[in-house]
Amino acid sequence: MRDRIASSLLVGALLAASGTALAAVVDDVSYPPDRHGPYGVGHTTVVLTDASRNLDGSAPAATAGRPLFLHIWYPTTVTGGHVTYTWNNPLYSQNPGGAVYPGLPDLPALSFTGSTSASPVAEAAPLAKVSFPLLVASHGNEVAAAKSMPDTLEILASHGYVVASVEHTGNDEAWYLAWFLEHYAGLPLGPNPALGADIILQRSKDMRFVIDAMLGGIVDQKTGIPFSSSVDPAAIGVLGYSLGGETSLATVTGISSAGFRADRRVKAAFMGAGTNYGLLLNTTDYANAAVPLLFFGNDTGIAYSNFNAFRHSTPKYLVDIAGFNHHVAGYQSGWCQDIHNSMAAVNPAVFPQMFIDPSSLSRTDIVNYVFDATFYWSYTGPREAGVYDYCEPSVFDRISDAQLVAVLFGDSRILAVRDELRGLMPLTPEVSIAELTRLANWYAVSFFNSVLKHEETYARYLTASASNERANPLVRLTANCESVADHPLDLGPGDRITFVPAGEAAYEVSVTSGATLYDPGTSKLPVGGDGAVYLSYPGFAFPVPGLADPVSTIIVNEKGALTARTSPDIGFLDDNGSPWYMKGHLLLRNRFTIGALMKDLDSKAAGAGGGVFGYFDAANNRVIVTYKDVPARGTTQPNTLQIAVYGTGRIEMTVGALAATGAIYSPGILGTIGIASGQTRATELRDVEPVRFARLRDHAPVLMPFGRDAAIFEQFHSGIAASCGDER
């Protein structure tokens, strides 16, 4: 029984095991890629053990091996009901005293249910009697396997794929919970080995092992389902999200620094929001990829900057998404469900007692609390954007004030913020979870159907045609070769951009040279670590054309953005994916934003006397915010830019010094400067063009429209040369 874990429960009426027969499969034109395919979706779970490695992945094995927990979705000819997944991993939560899986902790099980499947799913249903491609999926850093792109994995199964999602022991959510409980609550749970510096190498070895097990009949023996005889060994793909994206990429590139060879059985790879953790992979690895690739949701810039380096991969695609949010796009429909379900399970009495003396508390109450408080509410405090921007108001239904305050570690400000914003949720309707999920489904199904099944009908969904751009207005699609014109920084020290309100729908914009910075003040703002600070002063507010109410609170973000109202989060700028990605974060966020060199700035790395400063200059009725000598993440070159916002609505941006580099992960993304209402519609995004501020230098002011959906901005970036030939 230990290897067959019932990890999901039927919601609603429990259907008969035989289910309902599906209609015969018809021509694929009846099944668009962003909708359910011709098959029902079966699901099972299994525990496998790689006997060649130890728990931490090291070799040779001196233990019973490395156990791995898998979720498998697959095509079936029966329908089921919607199921509710659990986030418990049996290797940890069904390991009393560490006796079942020696060397792993005895983690208390979460008592609440996870999220409900987006598609109807039949547990342990018979596999359809056709040959199918195999996809092996890898989750993000410290995430449960069934929480990483679950809707897309279900949709792929409905389109005729066997999808095995491996949970990487030592780098999953269960590992993190055990680690936190031992380090911060002092609960002795037993050994909890982690994947170390070679994390991507070990994850990639997990992927290889799962392919072996699926083809070799090991999974058949444990599940009673004949996967090995139904999987086409010539049609194997990998996919993953976040760190799982890099894992998938490393599986097909190999890791030259570790002597790890690419798995040539894999014929295609889909990278969802993939990183290059630790800059592990290099151009040699990129060139070693020899299979079709698709990079989806380019929020870290790796694919944008290096797309052409994958010169032996044909076809290859970059699906760049404006305003993409890394976290919610990975969890898909489970995101808001998880937030609600985990909050509802919190016992408020746990905080602060668990940090004082947890011995009097229920271990289940403690693990439920840690799950919620250390993830969903740990990014930006009471105005957590992942909640207000993307969830419906019902996420707070039946959640008590005491539970909310507890999950914020006693911060009662969340109650006022909830009351302020609840009626406006979701705050970013143009970049919704539903749309990000639909896009993931569209491109995953189209890509794999095209390159693994060789169904040419789906290739038409992978073009930048006018019809596809209308259907997917958030997407900028690149196929095979990226070519971007250079747009270097042409604003220099002393340049001052001034925006003066002109009526209800315009600004007069001017640029003058020779300006000096105002006194930055001595109030250093604690924005380090991707933080934000709220600046509000009695009697101060400023008007914005197109907005009905004046702005009285300025939220200063470390990453070079000043926003008004709602949450401080500027969409997890991460490492600045591309100009298109950044354009979306400025124009689609549904809040007035001042882009003060928006890029991945690191105030903690500022030199002596540097950092982010802000204060109210009462004599001139203005708020002054200064980014002083702040480098981009992973670099040393300083950036200095000052913003002055007057009670009249006048906004000034004065350049001290701008570094001609972006963050280390995206050195070509130099920054975005300007202002935006944030209320541009996704369907209008391509029509909003940037300006050239330097062309206005020392000329008369220019009247520029600025209504509810407008923006006046410029983006600076290095060019990408079109050198894309296949050199094989």
C-alpha positions, -999 to +999 in steps of 0.1 A: +000+000+000+029+024+006+035+027-031-002+033-040-014+065-022-050+077-028-041+113-031-074+127-043-110+125-034-141+128-056-160+161-052-197+157-054-213+124-064-189+095-066-191+081-100-191+044-108-157+029-115-166+022-151-176+058-156-193+071-187-179+062-221-167+090-242-176+096-278-152+083-304-122+105-311-128+128-341-106+150-362-083+172-341-098+204-356-126+199-331-103+203-302-087+237-300-055+237-279-068+258-251-098+235-245-103+199-233-093+173-257-110+141-270-101+119-240-112+117-204-085+122-178-073+094-156-051+100-125-030+079-102-001+082-078+029+060-072+062+059-052+093+048-071+127+042-057+160+049-076+182+023-061+213+038-077+213+070-056+210+081-020+183+103-005+201+134-015+209+121-050+245+113-043+260+081-056+270+053-052+240+043-031+249+034+005+212+034+015+179+019+004+179+044-025+161+076-034+123+074-032+102+097-055+065+104-053+047+108-087+014+120-099+004+106-133-024+119-155-033+099-186-059+095-213-089+073-206-122+065-223-143+072-192-152+104-175-149+111-138-159+139-115-137+168-103-113+156-077-095+174-049-058+169-047-039+167-014-005+184-009+007+157+015+036+137+002+035+101+016+073+099+019+071+126+046+035+125+059+030+087+060+063+080+077+056+074+114+089+075+134+108+075+101+102+038+099+085+035+065+110+057+046+142+056+067+163+088+065+133+111+059+113+130+086+081+121+102+061+152+090+026+159+104+001+156+076-018+187+065-055+183+074-071+204+047-077+196+011-058+211-017-074+225-049-101+209-070-091+197-105-099+220-133-110+191-155-131+161-147-107+134-135-112+097-130-091+080-103-073+048-113-094+046-145-083+023-173-058+037-198-072+042-233-060+015-256-039+036-280-002+045-281+005+079-265+035+102-262+051+104-227+056+137-209+077+140-177+070+171-156+091+189-131+077+213-104+091+246-092+114+251-062+099+237-030+065+230-045+043+199-045+041+181-079+003+185-082+005+223-076+028+230-106+008+237-138-019+212-127-046+225-151-022+222-181-011+187-171-048+177-171-055+193-204-024+176-220-037+142-208-071+150-224-053+156-257-036+122-256-005+123-234+007+102-205+020+129-181+042+118-151+049+147-127+078+138-103+081+154-069+118+160-062+125+146-028+146+171-008+134+201-029+096+199-025+070+215-003+071+187+022+109+192+026+104+229+032+076+224+058+098+199+077+128+222+076+108+252+089+091+232+117+125+220+129+144+252+126+117+277+138+093+256+160+119+232+173+099+201+164+122+170+162+110+153+131+141+133+121+166+137+093+156+158+064+182+156+036+181+184+010+193+186-026+225+206-024+244+228-048+239+202-076+201+206-073+195+209-111+217+179-118+198+157-093+164+169-105+175+161-141+186+126-130+151+122-114+136+130-148+158+104-165+149+078-139+112+084-144+115+078-181+134+046-174+106+035-150+078+044-173+093+025-202+107-004-182+074-015-167+082-006-131+053+018-129+030-008-145+038-032-116+030-007-089-001+008-105-016-021-124-019+002-154+000-009-186+019+023-193+050+007-207+031-010-236+011+022-243+039+048-243+056+056-276+093+056-268+100+077-298+077+105-286+090+116-252+089+152-240+097+171-208+081+202-193+085+221-161+078+254-144+102+278-127+131+257-114+113+228-132+117+248-164+155+248-159+153+211-150+136+203-182+160+224-202+191+207-185+176+174-194+179+182-231+210+203-230+230+184-205+252+202-179+287+205-193+301+217-159+289+185-143+297+161-171+260+153-174+249+144-209+216+153-225+190+126-226+186+120-263+154+100-258+137+133-251+124+149-283+109+181-271+110+204-241+086+231-228+100+255-202+074+274-182+089+306-166+122+288-166+151+302-147+189+296-150+195+290-114+230+300-104+237+306-141+244+269-143+238+264-180+261+282-205+262+288-242+279+254-247+249+238-231+225+259-251+241+249-283+240+212-273+202+212-273+191+195-305+153+192-301+123+216-304+120+240-275+093+263-263+099+290-236+067+301-220+063+332-198+097+348-201+098+365-167+135+360-159+150+370-193+171+339-198+153+329-230+150+364-243+187+372-240+199+337-251+172+326-275+195+326-305+221+306-287+199+275-290+211+273-326+206+235-331+170+235-319+144+237-346+117+247-342+120+268-311+096+294-297+096+322-272+061+329-258+067+363-241+038+374-219+032+410-209+026+415-172+033+378-164+032+368-127+056+340-119+039+325-089+002+326-098+008+315-134+025+283-121-003+274-096-031+282-120-066+276-107-052+261-075-037+294-064-068+311-049-083+278-038-051+271-019-051+305-002-086+301+010-084+264+021-052+268+039-064+300+057-096+283+068-076+255+084-055+279+105-059+277+143-052+313+154-040+300+188-009+287+171+006+322+168+027+332+186+027+301+208+045+279+183+075+302+184+075+302+223+066+267+233+050+245+206+047+214+229+012+223+240+000+226+204-013+201+180+013+191+154-013+192+127-023+227+137+013+238+135+019+224+100-013+238+087-003+272+101+032+271+086+019+260+052-002+292+049+018+318+068+052+311+053+040+311+017+010+329+006+014+359+030+052+362+031+060+382+001+048+418+006+029+418+039-008+428+043-012+440+007+000+407-008-006+412-045-010+375-052-043+376-032-058+410-042-046+411-077-058+377-088-084+363-064-121+369-061-135+385-029-148+351-019-112+341-010-119+357+024-153+340+029-156+323+063-120+334+072-121+351+107-102+382+116-082+362+141-071+338+113-060+366+091-040+384+118-023+351+128-011+343+093+005+377+091+024+369+122+002+392+143+001+422+118-034+435+122-030+460+093-043+432+071-079+438+083-081+474+071-064+465+038-089+436+033-118+459+039-103+485+016-096+462-014-121+434-011-148+451-032-123+458-060-109+423-064-094+410-086-073+441-091-056+430-123-083+417-146-063+421-177-037+396-166-060+370-149-051+335-137-077+322-161-060+339-191-025+329-181-037+293-177-055+294-211-023+306-227-003+278-210-028+252-224-028+268-258+010+267-263+017+234-245-009+215-265+000+232-298+037+226-292+036+190-283+010+181-308+030+197-335+065+184-327+058+150-310+026+139-327+035+158-359-001+171-363+004+199-387-030+214-379-016+227-346+014+245-361-009+273-371-014+282-334+024+287-331+026+317-354+025+355-349-005+358-373-030+386-369-056+361-358-034+346-331-024+381-319-061+390-316-068+358-297-037+362-274-031+400-270-007+395-240+016+374-261+046+384-282+057+352-301+091+347-315+098+316-337+133+304-344+151+337-345+150+367-322+159+401-337+157+433-315+169+467-324+192+484-299+177+511-277+205+524-256+203+548-227+204+583-241+195+601-209+224+615-190+233+631-157+213+663-153+184+654-176+151+661-160+118+648-174+088+669-162+051+660-164+027+688-158-011+680-157-030+697-186-067+693-180-084+660-174-067+639-200-031+651-208+003+661-195+027+687-208+060+668-211+094+685-212+130+675-208+157+699-196+194+694-192+217+707-165+193+700-136+207+691-102+193+666-077+173+679-048+184+671-013+176+633-010+170+637+028+183+612+054+153+589+057+164+557+042+135+535+031+137+498+042+128+483+008+157+458+005+148+422-004+121+432-029+102+452-003+080+483-004+073+513+018+042+534+020+046+571+021+016+591+033+017+626+048-011+646+064-027+670+039-006+658+009-023+644-022-018+649-059-041+647-090-036+624-119-054+631-153-080+604-159-083+594-122-114+606-103-096+608-070-063+623-060-035+600-049-026+604-012-003+574-007+028+566-027+041+530-025+079+529-031+091+496-045+128+486-045+127+477-082+123+513-094+085+517-093+063+541-074+027+530-074-005+544-060-033+526-041-038+488-040-008+466-035+028+476-036+038+445-056+048+454-091+043+419-104+075+402-091+098+418-117+121+390-110+151+394-133+134+415-160+123+392-187+121+415-217+108+449-228+074+433-237+072+417-203+080+450-185+056+470-207+028+448-194+038+454-158+037+492-163+005+494-184-017+466-173-014+466-135-046+487-129-029+513-108-011+546-115+026+539-117+057+560-120+084+539-136+117+551-121+141+530-141+120+498-135+144+469-134+157+444-108+175+469-085+192+457-054+193+485-027+212+462-003+241+463-027+243+501-029+276+517-019+282+536+013+256+563+017+235+548-011+201+532-010+165+544-015+155+576+003+121+593+007+106+623+026+081+651+025+094+685+016+067+706+033+081+739+021+075+729-015+046+706-009+063+677-026+074+641-019+110+633-030+121+597-036+158+591-045+173+558-058+209+566-049+238+545-062+216+514-064+230+487-088+210+461-107+210+428-090+243+409-094+261+440-107+281+469-092+275+498-116+254+524-097+221+540-107+209+573-093+174+586-102+152+610-083+114+615-084+097+645-071+059+645-069+041+678-061+007+685-047-002+702-079+003+669-098+036+679-113+061+650-115+098+654-121+124+627-128+160+637-126+188+616-137+220+613-116+236+584-133+222+554-152+242+522-156+242+506-190+234+471-177+205+453-163+205+425-137+231+398-141+204+375-154+192+401-180+221+424-186+204+438-218+173+451-200+184+486-190+152+500-176+118+515-182+111+552-174+078+570-175+042+570-161+011+550-168-024+549-156-022+511-155-056+507-170-047+499-206-067+470-219-048+439-231-064+443-265-049+478-269-014+469-256+003+467-290-011+501-299+005+520-271+039+531-284+068+544-263+082+579-266+118+592-270+125+615-241+159+626-254+143+641-285+125+666-262+156+678-245+157+716-242+127+721-265+093+735-257+069+712-237+048+688-257+012+680-250+007+643-247-027+626-241-031+607-208-065+593-202-075+563-181-058+539-205-027+559-214+010+558-207+040+580-215+071+559-212+104+548-228+122+514-226+159+510-228+175+477-239+204+462-258+198+449-293+197+412-302+214+404-335+196+379-358+223+352-360+202+321-360+216+296-384+217+259-376+254+250-375+251+213-373 
